[in-house]
């Protein structure tokens, strides 16, 4: 069969060459259009369910949102694991599917399940699916800077101009904004003026909502023309809010919003910020690439679109790239391109030295690129991206391709040289016949030997999980090259041999290089054959010596890829505020910037506005971009730079952690662990989990080579608990909901709508002024109006445990006694005519009494979880650790 193929190919040279010309053209097309990335996508096949329920604590989010969603999604087919995280106002559920599951099939199944579970969720908590990106989808970071603009203005440019322009780029799943302040219209209520004007919060809420709308009056036909009727009423400025009519006061005097509240522009609550070079906060955006897209092409399109939209930016606003994955891609691909070129040159030199025949060199140099192009065609058809692992498989296979080619050339060369020595001259037909005969002699052996070599890679295809994702591209491309080479050997090579095996051929004995190596090798082979037993014994001893050496070799999951950047991830206290985190991060960035090898620093705290980022505000991720290596100090390495930075960043209360951006994203989304190794503790009680995690931390610190050991402090968050006193509420005719309305709207704040400014939309928020809600003492002094109409004096009397509310000149909310008042003494309750039974509702006019919040509820500070993590329905705690100075495998065994 093989001989017939060789014979047919040699006799139909035109057809074979034409077919290979078509293959070359399609191969070039595949090379150009093949997706390119630095490393294979090792992230899990996952669907993210994100639910925002702002204002709620992690425990409430876990109980009412996260647990119902995660438990419902565990029953989906092809689901491998369900991981969940609950934090302040947000829920993240990561549904991990089997690797062979289609991503969009998985997303559809999740959507179907969410439709059923929505009835179990709070009314204003709506789960949505995250973008169809992956763990390595954050391919490009940029900052929006302008010296004459504040952070709120720059954030508006990012949210309403840049994001809309960039998200339409092909291959982009999402543009995530981070940093700066979201502009907000803030209505800050003065409760003292609220009581003085006899206005309820409900009336304020209704006023703002009813004065921010437009209606349509359909059509009018005037003079044979249509006129659209519209009633305009949108809020356009803070003055519009201030001058809104609330109600009529005494003598018909109108009460406006500005009489009882301050209206101003401010920033919304933020859970993420961005800092650059220690010089202050900036606004930025993160490009999230769609799953399966070409990373290099997406980045190129983003850069092109940025250049297109720059003329439309406000004067002085600049867009600067801060993290560009294409730099790493070009470096990784360039390394392998150089390896391919070097291999080809070495082959050409070796063939030149040993054969001294130029046409043979040309034949081999034709075979190499054609075999590689054939492998790229198969990569394109099988959907394998071009990355450092897949191209590494091609480099590994070059040696086999060259070996087969040299065997063919050498056999034909020897046969032709022998024939010339016998006959002195050969005709063209004789050249062709000898070439075909030479190809037939070794073609079958070469063809099947290459197929046999593939058997050695079969175990690689059995790998699963991240191991399979890492090494499958290498095994596939090596297989593709071997198959392509085997096909070329029996089809194209015979054709090239009949065309190029011409000229002056000399026997091996006439080549001085060959004679030298023959004379060198001849005595060795004779001695070995004469002393066979000794030769075998020496080889057995050499084999036995390697056994203890193999036992001492360490093991790693994968060789570290130098991404050209460093990711600094320190561990801070979980209850740190936004202000404190911003201060610490700025200090760290200034210190990092002092190292000469650092090009620039971009620090991120908290999360960007994307479901693929579930970082709490206490988590700092600082990307350190390094200068080119030729600009480094002599003799310094990346490891030295990290050690120098680690020594400089020894800040009390902060533990340093060092990794790289890509591998960190993969670890975070696939395992939930942001370090090299994570020790997970599962259970049903958070306090117990924290105890065992801290115990494990102390044990693991003593393991040699283990560094950056940190256990999650699950219970280190602070809560201000306001617990209604049911008995007292009953005496005043109040419900728990009345007190909770005060907590949610007056203390926490509530968005009432949006203000339209052209295409931009900004929220309107109502809340008590800061000085009335800034600490526990002020919260205790807050007065809650209660209806006293029809209530007996006995109901208003003081009871055991009730303090006194004494109005003051500054605000009618004077100090309250901490101890219980005597039973014979009535509390001094401020009374007036008020229109509600509570602060939140408006009813008919009745006399009311103002009761301190501490009278109606117990206010105390307790500790609790700042974030709750779970996996497959079980609560989880993690001990984070890295390995330094030894291999990961032995460290894990210890």
C-alpha positions in Angstrom: 0.0 0.0 0.0 2.7 2.5 1.0 4.8 1.6 -2.0 1.9 2.1 -4.4 1.2 5.5 -2.9 4.9 6.5 -3.3 4.9 5.2 -6.9 1.6 7.0 -7.8 2.8 10.3 -6.3 6.1 10.1 -8.2 4.4 9.5 -11.5 1.7 12.2 -10.9 3.9 15.1 -9.9 1.7 17.8 -11.2 -1.4 16.7 -9.3 0.6 16.3 -6.1 2.3 19.7 -6.3 -1.0 21.3 -7.2 -2.7 19.8 -4.1 0.1 20.9 -1.9 0.0 24.4 -3.2 -3.7 24.5 -2.2 -2.7 23.1 1.2 -0.1 25.8 1.6 -2.6 28.5 0.8 -5.2 27.1 3.3 -2.4 26.6 5.8 -1.4 30.2 5.6 -5.1 31.2 6.1 -5.3 29.0 9.2 -2.1 30.5 10.7 -3.4 34.0 10.3 -6.9 33.2 11.7 -5.9 30.8 14.4 -6.7 32.2 17.9 -3.5 33.2 19.7 -2.9 33.4 23.5 0.0 33.1 25.9 -1.0 29.8 27.6 -4.0 27.4 27.2 -7.2 28.4 29.0 -6.9 26.4 32.2 -10.1 27.8 33.8 -13.1 25.7 34.5 -16.1 25.5 32.3 -18.3 27.6 34.5 -21.4 29.8 34.6 -21.5 32.7 37.1 -24.8 33.8 38.7 -24.5 37.3 40.2 -27.2 38.8 42.4 -27.0 42.4 43.8 -29.0 43.2 46.9 -27.2 46.3 48.1 -27.3 47.2 51.7 -27.7 43.7 53.1 -25.1 42.0 55.3 -23.3 38.9 54.2 -25.3 36.7 56.5 -28.6 38.0 55.2 -27.4 37.6 51.6 -26.2 34.0 52.3 -29.5 33.0 53.9 -32.0 34.6 51.5 -30.1 34.7 48.2 -27.0 32.6 47.9 -28.2 29.4 49.6 -31.5 29.1 47.7 -29.7 29.6 44.4 -26.7 27.3 45.0 -28.9 24.5 46.4 -31.2 24.7 43.4 -28.3 24.6 40.8 -26.7 21.6 42.3 -29.2 19.3 40.6 -28.3 20.4 37.1 -26.9 17.8 34.8 -23.2 17.8 34.0 -22.5 19.9 37.1 -19.2 19.1 38.8 -19.3 21.6 41.7 -21.1 24.7 42.9 -19.1 27.3 44.7 -20.7 30.4 46.3 -19.6 33.6 48.0 -21.8 36.1 49.9 -20.5 39.5 50.7 -22.0 42.9 51.5 -24.9 43.4 49.1 -23.8 40.8 46.6 -24.0 37.1 45.9 -21.8 35.1 43.6 -22.6 31.5 42.6 -20.0 29.7 40.4 -21.5 26.6 38.7 -18.7 24.4 37.5 -19.7 22.1 34.6 -17.8 19.1 33.2 -15.2 20.1 30.6 -17.0 18.5 27.7 -20.2 20.5 28.3 -21.1 23.2 25.8 -20.9 26.6 27.5 -24.1 28.0 26.0 -26.0 24.8 26.7 -24.8 25.2 30.4 -25.9 28.8 30.4 -29.4 27.9 29.1 -29.8 25.2 31.8 -28.9 27.7 34.5 -31.3 30.3 33.1 -34.1 27.7 33.2 -33.4 26.8 36.8 -33.2 30.5 37.9 -36.7 31.0 36.5 -37.9 28.5 39.0 -35.9 29.7 42.0 -36.8 33.4 41.6 -40.0 33.0 43.6 -37.9 32.1 46.6 -35.8 35.2 46.5 -36.5 38.7 47.8 -38.5 40.9 45.5 -35.7 43.3 44.7 -32.9 40.7 44.3 -32.7 39.7 40.7 -30.0 37.1 39.7 -28.3 37.6 36.4 -25.7 35.6 34.5 -22.1 36.7 34.3 -20.4 37.3 31.0 -19.5 34.4 28.7 -15.8 35.0 29.5 -13.2 32.8 31.2 -10.7 33.0 34.0 -8.1 34.3 31.6 -10.5 36.8 29.9 -9.1 39.9 31.5 -6.8 40.7 28.6 -6.5 44.5 28.7 -6.6 47.1 31.5 -6.7 50.8 30.8 -6.9 54.0 32.9 -8.9 57.2 32.1 -7.0 60.2 33.3 -7.4 64.0 33.2 -5.6 66.4 35.4 -8.4 69.0 35.3 -11.3 66.6 36.0 -12.5 65.0 39.2 -12.9 61.2 39.6 -16.7 61.4 39.3 -16.5 63.1 35.9 -13.9 60.7 34.6 -16.1 57.8 35.9 -19.0 59.2 33.9 -16.8 59.3 30.8 -15.9 55.7 31.3 -19.4 54.4 32.1 -21.4 56.3 29.5 -18.9 56.9 26.6 -16.0 54.5 26.6 -17.7 51.4 27.8 -20.5 51.7 25.3 -18.0 52.2 22.5 -15.6 49.4 23.5 -18.2 46.7 24.4 -19.3 46.5 20.8 -15.9 45.4 19.7 -16.0 41.8 18.3 -14.8 39.3 20.8 -15.5 41.5 23.9 -17.9 40.0 26.5 -17.9 42.9 28.9 -16.2 46.2 29.8 -15.9 46.4 33.6 -15.5 49.8 35.2 -13.5 50.3 38.3 -12.3 53.3 40.4 -13.6 56.8 40.8 -17.1 57.7 42.0 -20.5 57.0 40.5 -22.1 60.4 40.4 -25.2 60.6 42.7 -27.9 63.1 43.5 -28.0 63.0 47.3 -30.9 64.2 49.4 -29.6 64.4 53.0 -32.5 64.8 55.5 -32.2 66.8 58.7 -34.5 65.0 61.1 -34.8 68.1 63.3 -36.2 70.1 60.4 -38.3 67.2 59.4 -40.1 67.3 62.8 -40.2 71.1 62.9 -42.1 71.2 59.5 -44.2 68.2 60.4 -43.0 66.3 57.3 -42.6 62.5 57.0 -39.9 60.7 55.1 -42.7 59.0 53.1 -43.9 62.4 51.9 -40.3 63.3 50.8 -40.0 60.0 48.9 -43.3 60.4 47.2 -42.5 64.0 46.3 -39.2 63.2 44.6 -40.6 60.2 42.8 -43.7 62.0 41.5 -41.7 65.0 40.3 -39.2 63.1 38.2 -41.3 61.8 35.2 -42.5 62.6 31.8 -45.9 61.6 30.3 -47.3 61.6 26.8 -50.6 63.1 25.7 -50.7 61.2 22.4 -51.4 63.4 19.4 -53.0 66.6 18.3 -53.9 67.4 14.8 -53.4 71.1 14.1 -53.5 72.6 10.6 -53.3 69.2 9.0 -50.1 68.4 10.9 -49.5 66.0 13.8 -48.2 67.3 17.1 -46.9 65.0 19.7 -48.0 66.0 23.2 -45.6 65.5 26.1 -45.6 66.6 29.7 -42.1 67.3 30.8 -41.0 66.9 34.3 -37.6 65.2 34.5 -35.1 66.4 37.2 -32.2 68.1 35.5 -30.3 69.7 38.4 -30.0 69.8 42.2 -32.1 73.0 42.1 -35.0 71.1 40.6 -34.9 68.7 43.6 -34.5 71.5 46.1 -37.5 73.5 44.9 -39.9 70.6 44.7 -43.1 71.2 46.7 -43.7 68.7 49.6 -46.8 70.0 51.4 -48.4 73.2 52.7 -47.5 74.4 56.1 -49.4 76.7 58.4 -51.0 79.7 56.7 -50.6 78.1 53.3 -46.8 78.5 53.2 -45.3 75.9 50.9 -42.8 73.5 52.3 -40.0 72.6 49.8 -37.5 69.9 49.9 -34.7 72.4 50.6 -36.5 73.3 53.8 -36.0 69.9 55.4 -33.0 68.4 53.5 -29.7 69.3 51.8 -29.5 68.4 48.1 -26.0 68.0 46.7 -23.9 65.9 44.2 -21.8 63.2 45.7 -20.5 59.7 45.1 -22.4 56.4 45.5 -21.2 53.7 47.9 -18.3 52.0 46.2 -16.8 48.5 46.6 -13.7 48.9 44.4 -11.0 51.5 43.7 -8.0 51.9 41.4 -4.6 53.6 42.2 -1.7 54.2 39.9 2.0 54.6 40.8 1.2 55.8 44.3 0.1 59.2 42.9 -3.6 58.9 43.7 -6.8 57.2 42.5 -7.7 56.9 38.9 -10.6 55.6 36.9 -10.1 52.5 34.8 -11.7 49.7 32.7 -11.1 46.0 32.2 -11.7 44.3 28.9 -13.2 40.9 29.4 -12.7 38.7 26.4 -15.4 36.3 25.2 -14.8 32.6 25.6 -13.0 31.1 22.6 -12.0 34.5 21.0 -8.6 35.3 19.7 -6.9 37.3 22.5 -4.4 39.1 20.2 -7.0 40.1 17.7 -9.4 41.3 20.5 -6.6 43.5 22.0 -5.7 44.9 18.5 -9.3 45.8 17.9 -9.6 47.4 21.3 -6.5 49.5 20.6 -7.8 50.5 17.2 -11.2 51.5 18.7 -9.5 53.5 21.4 -7.7 55.5 18.7 -10.9 56.1 16.9 -12.8 57.4 19.9 -10.0 59.6 21.3 -11.0 62.7 19.3 -14.4 62.5 21.0 -13.1 62.6 24.5 -13.3 65.8 26.6 -10.2 68.0 26.2 -7.4 66.8 28.4 -8.8 63.3 29.0 -6.4 60.5 28.1 -6.7 56.7 27.8 -3.5 54.9 28.9 -2.9 51.1 28.7 -1.9 49.7 32.0 -1.9 45.9 31.4 -1.6 44.5 27.9 -1.7 40.7 27.4 -0.5 41.0 23.8 3.0 41.9 25.1 3.2 38.5 26.8 1.6 36.8 23.8 4.1 38.3 21.4 7.0 37.4 23.7 5.9 33.8 24.1 5.1 33.2 20.5 8.3 35.0 19.4 10.4 32.6 21.6 8.9 29.6 19.8 9.2 31.2 16.4 12.9 31.7 17.0 13.1 28.0 18.0 11.5 26.9 14.7 13.9 29.1 12.7 16.9 27.9 14.7 15.9 24.3 14.2 15.6 24.8 10.5 19.0 26.4 10.3 20.7 23.7 12.3 19.2 21.0 10.0 20.4 22.9 6.9 23.9 23.2 8.4 24.0 19.5 9.4 22.8 18.3 6.0 25.4 20.6 4.3 28.2 19.3 6.3 27.5 15.6 5.9 26.0 15.4 2.4 27.6 18.4 0.7 24.5 18.6 -1.6 22.6 21.8 -1.9 19.5 20.4 -3.5 19.0 18.0 -0.6 19.0 21.0 1.8 16.3 22.6 -0.3 14.2 19.5 -0.2 14.4 19.3 3.6 13.7 23.0 4.0 10.6 22.5 1.8 9.3 19.6 3.9 9.6 21.3 7.3 7.2 24.3 6.7 4.7 22.2 4.7 4.4 19.7 7.6 4.0 22.5 10.1 1.4 24.2 7.9 -0.5 20.9 7.7 -0.5 20.7 11.5 -1.8 24.3 11.7 -4.7 23.3 9.4 -5.6 20.5 11.8 -5.2 22.9 14.8 -7.7 25.2 13.1 -10.2 22.4 12.4 -10.0 21.0 15.9 -10.2 24.4 17.6 -6.8 24.4 19.3 -5.4 27.8 20.0 -1.9 28.9 19.2 -0.1 29.2 22.5 3.2 28.3 24.2 2.1 24.7 24.8 0.7 23.9 21.4 3.6 25.5 19.6 5.9 23.6 22.0 4.5 20.4 20.6 5.5 21.5 17.1 9.0 22.3 18.2 9.3 18.9 19.9 8.2 17.1 16.7 10.8 18.9 14.4 13.5 16.5 15.4 11.4 13.5 14.2 10.5 15.3 11.0 14.1 16.1 10.3 15.3 12.6 11.2 12.8 11.0 8.7 13.8 13.4 6.0 17.5 12.8 6.5 17.0 9.0 6.3 15.2 9.4 3.0 17.8 11.8 1.6 20.8 9.7 2.8 19.4 6.5 1.3 18.8 8.1 -2.0 22.1 9.9 -1.9 24.0 6.6 -1.2 22.1 4.7 -3.9 22.7 7.4 -6.5 26.4 7.8 -5.5 26.9 4.0 -5.8 25.3 4.0 -9.2 27.4 6.9 -10.4 30.5 5.1 -9.2 29.5 2.0 -11.2 28.2 3.6 -14.4 30.0 7.0 -14.3 26.9 8.8 -15.7 23.1 8.5 -15.1 20.2 9.6 -17.3 17.2 11.6 -16.0 15.1 8.4 -16.0 17.7 6.6 -14.0 17.9 9.4 -11.4 14.1 9.3 -11.1 13.9 5.5 -10.9 16.7 5.3 -8.2 15.0 8.1 -6.2 11.6 6.3 -6.3 13.3 3.0 -5.4 15.1 4.6 -2.5 11.9 6.1 -1.2 10.2 2.7 -1.4 13.0 1.0 0.4 12.6 3.1 3.6 9.2 4.8 3.1 7.2 2.1 4.8 9.6 1.9 7.8 9.6 5.7 8.2 5.8 5.9 7.9 5.0 3.3 10.5 7.9 4.4 12.8 6.3 7.9 13.0 3.0 6.4 13.8 4.5 4.2 16.5 6.1 7.3 18.1 2.6 8.6 18.6 1.7 5.7 20.9 4.0 7.3 23.5 1.7 10.3 23.7 -1.5 8.3 24.2 -1.4 8.6 28.0 -1.3 12.3 27.7 -4.8 12.3 26.1 -6.1 10.5 29.2 -5.3 13.4 31.5 -8.4 15.4 32.7 -9.0 18.7 34.5 -6.4 21.4 34.4 -3.7 18.8 33.6 -5.5 17.8 30.5 -6.2 21.4 29.5 -2.5 22.2 29.9 -0.9 19.2 28.1 -3.6 18.3 25.5 -2.6 21.1 23.1 1.0 19.9 23.2 0.0 16.2 22.6 -2.4 17.2 19.8 0.0 19.4 17.9 2.9 16.9 18.2 0.4 14.2 16.9 -0.7 16.5 14.0 2.9 17.2 13.0 3.8 13.5 13.1 0.7 12.6 11.0 1.5 15.5 8.6 5.1 14.4 8.3 4.1 10.8 7.6 1.8 11.9 4.9 4.4 14.2 3.4 7.0 11.4 3.4 4.9 9.1 1.2 3.5 11.8 -1.1 5.4 15.0 -1.5 9.0 13.7 -0.7 9.1 11.2 -3.6 8.0 14.0 -5.9 10.7 16.3 -4.6 13.3 13.5 -4.8 12.6 12.9 -8.5 13.1 16.6 -9.1 16.0 17.6 -6.9 18.1 14.5 -6.6 20.5 15.6 -9.3 24.1 16.8 -9.6 27.4 15.5 -8.3 27.0 12.7 -5.7 30.1 11.5 -3.8 30.3 8.4 -1.7 30.6 8.7 2.1 34.3 7.8 2.0 34.9 11.0 -0.1 33.5 13.3 2.7 36.2 14.2 5.2 33.7 15.0 8.0 32.1 11.6 7.5 35.5 9.8 7.5 36.4 11.5 10.7 33.4 10.4 12.6 33.6 6.9 11.1 37.2 6.5 12.4 36.2 7.9 15.8 33.2 5.5 16.1 34.7 2.4 14.6 37.0 1.4 17.5 34.2 2.1 20.0 31.7 -0.1 18.3 34.3 -2.9 17.9 35.2 -2.7 21.7 31.6 -2.8 22.7 30.8 -5.8 20.6 33.9 -7.6 21.9 33.0 -6.9 25.6 29.2 -7.4 25.5 28.7 -8.5 29.1 30.8 -5.6 30.5 28.8 -3.1 28.3 25.5 -4.4 29.5 26.7 -4.3 33.2 27.8 -0.7 32.8 24.4 0.3 31.4 22.6 -1.6 34.2 24.7 0.2 36.8 24.0 3.5 35.2 20.3 2.7 35.3 20.4 1.8 39.0 22.3 5.0 39.8 19.5 7.1 38.3 16.9 5.5 40.6 17.8 7.4 43.8 18.3 10.5 41.7 14.8 10.2 40.4 13.5 9.8 43.9 15.1 13.2 44.8 13.6 15.1 41.9 10.8 17.4 42.9 7.5 17.8 41.2 5.4 20.8 40.1 2.0 21.1 38.5 3.4 23.1 35.6 6.6 25.0 34.8 6.2 28.7 35.8 5.6 31.0 32.9 7.3 34.4 33.2 4.4 36.7 32.4 6.7 39.8 32.4 4.8 41.2 35.4 4.2 40.5 39.0 1.0 40.5 41.0 1.2 41.6 44.6 -1.7 40.4 46.7 -1.2 41.3 50.4 -3.7 40.1 53.0 -5.2 42.9 55.1 -7.7 42.8 57.9 -11.1 41.8 56.6 -12.9 44.7 58.3 -10.7 47.4 56.8 -12.7 50.4 55.4 -12.4 51.8 51.9 -10.6 54.8 53.2 -8.0 52.8 55.0 -7.5 50.4 52.1 -6.9 53.3 49.8 -4.3 54.8 52.1 -2.5 51.5 52.5 -2.5 50.7 48.8 -1.2 54.2 47.9 1.7 53.7 50.4 2.5 50.3 49.0 2.5 51.6 45.4 4.8 54.4 46.2 7.3 51.9 47.8 7.0 49.5 44.8 7.7 52.4 42.4 11.1 53.0 44.0 12.5 49.8 42.6 14.4 50.7 39.4 13.1 47.7 37.4 9.5 48.7 37.9 7.9 50.4 34.9 4.6 51.3 36.5 2.2 50.1 39.2 -1.5 49.7 39.1 -3.2 48.8 42.3 -6.8 47.5 42.6 -8.8 47.1 45.8 -12.1 45.4 45.9 -14.0 44.4 42.8 -14.6 45.8 39.3 -18.1 45.9 38.1 -18.2 42.5 36.6 -19.4 39.1 37.8 -16.0 37.6 37.1 -14.5 39.6 40.0 -15.7 38.7 43.5 -13.0 40.4 45.5 -13.9 42.1 48.8 -12.8 45.6 49.5 -10.1 44.3 51.8 -8.4 42.4 48.9 -5.6 44.3 47.2 -4.3 43.2 43.8 -1.4 45.3 42.5 -0.1 44.6 39.0 3.6 45.5 38.8 4.7 45.9 35.2 8.5 45.5 34.8 10.8 47.2 32.3 12.5 45.2 29.5 15.3 43.0 30.9 18.0 44.9 29.2 17.1 47.9 31.4 17.5 45.9 34.6 20.5 46.2 37.0 23.3 43.8 36.0 22.9 40.3 37.4 19.5 40.9 38.9 16.7 38.4 38.3 12.9 38.5 38.7 13.3 36.5 41.9 15.6 39.1 43.3 13.1 41.8 42.4 10.4 40.0 44.3 12.6 39.5 47.3 13.6 43.1 47.3 10.0 44.2 47.1 9.0 41.8 49.9 11.6 43.2 52.2 10.5 46.8 51.5 6.8 46.0 52.0 7.0 44.7 55.6 4.0 46.7 56.9 2.5 45.8 60.3 -0.8 44.0 60.0 -0.3 43.1 56.4 1.0 39.8 55.0 2.6 39.8 51.6 1.7 37.4 48.8 3.3 37.2 45.3 2.0 35.6 42.1 1.3 36.6 38.5 -1.9 38.0 36.9 -2.9 35.2 34.6 -2.3 32.3 36.9 -4.0 34.2 39.7 -7.2 34.7 37.7 -7.2 31.0 36.8 -6.8 30.0 40.4 -9.3 32.4 41.7 -12.2 31.4 39.4 -11.4 27.7 39.1 -10.6 26.8 42.7 -11.5 29.9 44.8 -7.8 30.0 46.0 -5.6 32.9 45.1 -2.3 31.3 46.1 -0.3 28.3 45.0 -1.9 25.9 47.5 -5.1 26.2 49.5 -6.1 24.1 52.5 -9.9 23.9 52.6 -11.9 23.3 55.8 -15.6 22.4 55.4 -18.4 22.4 58.0 -21.7 23.9 59.1 -20.5 26.4 61.7 -18.4 29.4 60.9 -16.8 29.7 64.3 -15.7 26.1 64.2 -14.3 26.6 60.7 -12.3 29.6 61.8 -10.9 27.7 64.8 -9.7 24.8 62.7 -8.4 27.1 59.9 -6.2 29.1 62.4 -5.0 25.8 64.0 -4.0 24.6 60.5 -2.2 27.9 59.9 0.0 27.4 62.9 0.8 23.8 61.9 1.6 24.7 58.3 4.0 27.5 59.2 6.5 24.9 60.4 6.6 23.1 57.1 9.9 23.9 55.3 9.4 25.9 52.1 5.9 27.0 53.0 5.5 30.8 52.9 2.7 33.4 53.1 0.5 31.2 55.3 -2.7 33.0 56.1 -6.0 31.5 57.4 -9.3 33.2 56.6 -10.5 35.2 59.6 -14.2 34.5 59.0 -15.5 36.2 62.1 -13.5 39.4 62.0 -16.1 41.6 60.5 -18.1 44.2 62.6 -21.9 44.4 62.7 -24.1 47.0 64.2 -27.2 45.0 65.2 -30.5 46.8 65.8 -32.8 44.3 67.5 -36.4 45.5 67.9 -38.0 45.1 71.4 -41.2 43.4 70.5 -43.0 44.2 73.8 -42.1 47.9 73.6 -43.2 48.1 70.0 -46.6 46.6 70.9 -47.2 49.2 73.6 -46.5 52.0 71.0 -48.6 50.3 68.3 -45.6 49.7 66.0 -44.5 46.7 64.0 -41.0 45.4 63.4 -41.4 46.7 59.8 -41.7 50.3 61.0 -38.3 50.1 62.7 -36.7 48.3 59.8 -38.0 51.0 57.4 -36.2 53.5 59.6 -33.0 51.4 59.3 -33.2 50.7 55.6 -34.2 54.2 54.3 -33.2 56.8 56.9 -30.0 55.1 58.1 -28.9 53.1 55.1 -30.3 55.2 52.3 -32.5 54.3 49.3 -32.3 55.1 45.6 -35.5 56.7 44.5 -34.9 56.9 40.7 -32.5 58.3 38.2 -31.7 61.7 36.7 -31.2 61.8 33.0 -28.4 63.9 31.6 -28.5 63.3 27.9 -27.5 59.6 27.6 -26.2 59.4 31.1 -28.2 58.3 34.1 -27.4 59.0 37.7 -29.2 57.8 40.8 -31.1 59.9 43.4 -30.5 58.8 47.0 -32.4 59.8 50.1 -30.8 59.4 53.6 -30.4 61.1 56.9 -27.4 63.5 57.2 -24.1 61.9 58.3 -23.9 63.5 61.7 -27.2 61.8 62.7 -26.1 58.3 61.7 -22.3 58.3 62.1 -21.9 56.2 65.2 -23.8 54.1 67.6 -24.5 56.9 70.0 -26.1 59.0 67.3 -28.2 56.0 66.2 -29.5 55.6 69.8 -30.5 59.3 69.8 -32.6 59.0 66.6 -36.3 59.7 67.4 -39.0 57.6 65.9 -42.4 59.2 65.8 -45.3 57.1 67.2 -49.0 57.8 67.2 -50.4 58.7 70.6 -54.0 59.3 69.6 -56.3 57.0 71.7 -53.3 55.8 73.7 -53.7 55.9 77.5 -51.2 57.6 79.6 -50.3 54.2 81.1 -49.0 53.1 77.7 -46.8 56.2 77.6 -45.4 55.6 81.0 -41.9 54.4 81.5 -41.4 50.7 82.0 -38.4 48.8 83.2 -35.5 49.2 80.7 -36.9 52.3 79.0 -34.5 55.3 78.9 -35.4 58.9 78.6 -35.5 61.0 75.5 -34.7 64.6 76.2 -35.0 67.1 73.2 -32.1 69.5 72.8 -31.7 72.9 71.1 -29.5 71.5 68.5 -31.8 68.8 67.2 -34.2 67.7 69.9 -32.2 64.5 70.3 -30.4 64.9 73.5 -28.7 62.3 75.6 -30.6 59.3 76.9 -30.0 57.7 80.2 -28.3 54.3 79.9 -30.0 53.0 83.0 -33.6 52.1 83.5 -35.9 54.9 84.7 -37.9 54.4 87.9 -41.4 53.0 87.3 -43.1 56.0 89.0 -41.4 58.4 86.6 -42.8 59.0 83.1 -40.4 59.4 80.3 -40.0 62.9 78.8 -41.4 62.2 75.3 -41.5 65.0 72.8 -45.1 65.3 71.4 -46.5 67.2 68.4 -49.1 66.8 65.7 -47.8 64.4 63.1 -49.3 62.6 60.2 -48.1 59.1 60.7 -47.8 56.2 63.0 -44.2 55.8 62.1 -41.6 57.8 60.3 -42.1 55.9 57.0 -45.8 56.2 56.4 -48.2 59.1 55.9 -51.8 58.9 57.4 -54.4 61.2 58.8 -53.2 63.9 61.2 -52.8 62.6 64.7 -50.8 63.6 67.8 -47.5 61.8 67.9 -44.7 61.3 70.4 -41.0 61.0 69.5 -39.4 58.0 71.0 -35.6 57.4 70.9 -34.6 54.4 68.7 -32.8 52.9 71.7 -36.2 52.8 73.5 -37.6 50.7 70.7 -34.6 48.5 69.8 -31.4 47.2 71.3 -28.3 48.5 69.5 -25.0 46.7 69.9 -21.8 46.0 68.1 -21.0 42.3 67.4 -18.5 40.5 65.3 -19.5 38.4 62.3 -18.3 37.2 58.9 -17.3 39.9 56.4 -17.7 37.3 53.6 -19.2 33.8 53.6 -17.9 31.1 51.2 -19.5 27.7 50.5 -18.9 24.8 48.2 -21.5 22.2 47.3 -23.8 23.4 50.0 -21.2 23.3 52.8 -19.6 26.3 54.4 -15.9 26.7 53.7 -12.8 28.3 55.2 -9.4 28.4 53.4 -5.8 28.5 54.6 -3.7 30.2 51.9 -0.1 29.3 51.3 2.7 29.6 48.8 5.8 27.5 48.2 9.3 29.0 48.0 12.7 27.4 47.8 11.4 23.8 47.1 9.2 21.9 44.8 5.4 21.9 45.3 5.0 18.1 45.3 7.3 17.4 48.3 5.9 20.4 50.2 2.4 19.0 49.8 3.5 15.6 51.0 5.0 17.2 54.2 
